[in-house]
Amino acid sequence: MPEKERVKSRLRELIDLETEKALIGGELGYASELQEAKRLVTQEAKKLRKENPYIKFMGTCMVEGEGDPRERMKTCAAKWGEKSEEEKDALKTRDK
């Protein structure tokens, strides 16, 4: 494996470990930043993506919730699924 790929692979592993620690500790904002960093490392992105309304909703919902992060994620995903297409479209247009 070329050195560049080996370094990227190790960096992704370290980010995954740090993300897991952040989730266990309830640091959801930090975990989100780590996942964005991992995406940038993986894709060698030159520019940031537009924010996804689903991800923004999930982040907000998870910060407001209590208890185990995995359970909060399931609860928030269920809430997103209950939203109508009109509500989801409204979130998309509001974020632009």
C-alpha positions, 0 to 999 in steps of 0.5 A: 500500500502506498504511503499516502493511502496508508496514512489516510487509512490510519487517519480514518481509523483514528477519527473513527475511534475519536468519534466513538469516544465523542458519541459515548461522552455525548459530544455530538457537535464534536462527533459531527465535525470529526465525521466531516473531517473523515469525509474530507480525508476520504474524498480529498474534497476541495470544497464543502458540501451544501448542508443536508436538511436530514443531517441538520434535523438529526443533529438538532434533534439529537442535541435536544434528546436525552439518554443513550446516543444510539437510542436518540438516533433511532428516535430522531430518525423515526421523527424524520420519517413521520414528517410529510414531504412538504415539511421536508421540502420546507426545511430544504428551502429554508436552509438555502 
